[in-house]
Amino acid sequence: MLAAKYTSFMGDALDLAHAAITVDEVPVGAVIVRDGKIIGQGHNRTRIDHDPTAHAEIVAIRQATEFLGNDRLEDCDLWVTLEPCTMCAGAIAHARLRRLYYGADDPKGGAVDSGVRFFDAPTCHHKPEVYAGIDGESSATLLMEFFRSRRD
């Protein structure tokens, strides 16, 4: 079981997911942590930025690499509210993130424990430690409510 000190980072990611809703973005939030401090954060910005690559994970990775002045995040951990897609899993591998903690499973678009299982591919050059289901119910509920409100 994860210590409350660490699971609070998922709370930070959930706060960012809530912020995404206020700008009509899909509610996914992510933080990158190094030595117990957040060095990168973001929420989905695909509509705001008119950029299909502006997923929460990518936004956080860009901020963290700029903060460190390095493209490698080897001693950093990513906390994200939704299972990463293939694009984001690729970025996680290229950034050499140490650990990935994610909330809700994404059976349709996920690529970690669902779909292509990117990190299990023989061509994947780096596999982070993966911890799934961290406050997954909160993340899943937020996403379901967001999409339900768009259908009404």
C-alpha positions in Angstrom: 0.0 0.0 0.0 1.3 3.5 -0.8 1.9 6.0 1.9 -0.6 8.9 2.1 2.3 11.2 1.5 2.7 9.8 -2.0 -1.0 9.2 -2.9 -1.5 12.9 -2.4 0.2 13.3 -5.8 -2.8 11.6 -7.3 -5.0 14.2 -5.6 -2.9 16.9 -7.3 -3.4 15.2 -10.6 -7.2 15.0 -9.9 -7.2 18.7 -9.1 -5.7 19.3 -12.6 -8.3 17.0 -14.2 -11.0 19.1 -12.5 -9.3 22.3 -13.9 -9.5 20.7 -17.4 -13.3 20.6 -17.2 -13.5 24.4 -16.6 -11.9 24.9 -20.1 -14.0 22.1 -21.8 -11.1 19.6 -22.0 -11.4 15.9 -21.2 -10.6 15.7 -17.5 -7.2 14.1 -17.3 -4.5 15.5 -15.1 -0.8 14.6 -14.5 2.1 15.5 -12.3 5.7 14.6 -12.4 7.5 14.2 -9.1 11.2 14.3 -8.2 12.5 14.0 -4.7 9.0 14.5 -3.3 8.3 17.7 -5.3 6.2 18.4 -8.3 8.4 19.6 -11.2 5.9 19.2 -14.1 2.2 19.3 -14.3 -0.6 19.6 -16.7 -4.1 18.6 -17.9 -5.3 17.8 -21.3 -5.0 20.9 -23.6 -5.8 19.4 -27.0 -8.6 21.8 -27.7 -7.0 24.9 -26.1 -3.8 24.4 -28.0 -5.2 22.9 -31.2 -2.7 20.2 -30.7 -3.6 16.5 -30.7 -0.4 15.7 -28.8 -1.2 18.0 -25.8 -2.3 15.2 -23.5 -1.8 15.8 -19.8 1.2 13.4 -19.7 2.9 15.2 -22.6 2.2 18.6 -21.1 3.7 17.5 -17.7 6.7 15.8 -19.4 7.5 19.0 -21.4 7.4 21.1 -18.3 9.5 18.7 -16.3 12.2 18.4 -18.9 12.4 22.1 -19.3 12.6 22.5 -15.5 15.5 20.1 -15.4 17.1 21.1 -18.7 17.3 17.5 -19.6 15.3 15.2 -21.8 15.7 12.3 -19.4 13.5 12.0 -16.3 15.2 8.9 -14.9 14.7 9.7 -11.2 11.1 11.0 -11.7 7.7 9.5 -11.3 4.5 10.3 -13.3 1.1 10.4 -11.6 -1.8 10.5 -14.1 -5.5 10.1 -13.6 -6.1 7.8 -16.7 -4.1 4.9 -18.1 -1.8 6.4 -20.8 -2.5 5.9 -24.5 0.1 4.6 -26.9 1.5 8.1 -27.7 2.0 8.9 -24.0 3.4 5.5 -23.2 6.0 6.1 -25.9 6.9 9.5 -24.4 7.1 7.9 -20.9 9.6 5.3 -22.3 11.6 8.0 -24.2 11.8 10.2 -21.1 12.9 7.2 -19.1 10.5 7.9 -16.3 11.2 5.7 -13.3 7.6 5.0 -12.2 4.1 5.4 -13.5 1.1 5.6 -11.2 -2.3 5.9 -12.9 -5.9 6.0 -11.8 -8.6 4.7 -14.1 -8.1 2.0 -16.6 -8.8 2.9 -20.2 -10.0 -0.3 -22.0 -10.6 1.6 -25.2 -7.6 3.9 -25.5 -5.1 2.7 -22.9 -1.8 1.1 -23.8 -0.3 0.1 -20.5 -2.5 -2.7 -19.2 -5.0 -2.5 -22.0 -4.8 -2.5 -25.8 -1.3 -2.8 -27.2 0.4 -3.1 -23.7 3.2 -0.9 -25.0 5.7 -1.6 -22.2 5.5 -5.3 -22.8 6.5 -5.0 -26.5 10.0 -6.4 -27.2 10.8 -3.2 -29.0 10.1 -1.0 -26.0 13.5 0.2 -24.8 12.4 1.3 -21.3 9.7 0.1 -19.0 8.9 2.1 -15.8 7.5 0.4 -12.7 3.7 0.6 -13.1 1.2 1.0 -10.4 -2.4 1.0 -11.6 -5.7 1.8 -9.9 -4.5 4.6 -7.6 -7.8 6.3 -6.7 -9.1 4.9 -10.0 -12.7 5.2 -8.9 -12.5 9.0 -8.5 -10.8 9.3 -11.9 -13.3 7.0 -13.6 -16.3 8.8 -12.1 -15.0 12.2 -13.2 -14.6 11.0 -16.7 -18.0 9.3 -16.8 -19.7 12.5 -15.5 -17.9 14.7 -18.0 -19.0 12.6 -21.0 -22.5 12.1 -19.6 -22.9 15.9 -19.4 -21.8 16.3 -23.0 -24.5 13.8 -24.2 -27.3 15.6 -22.3 
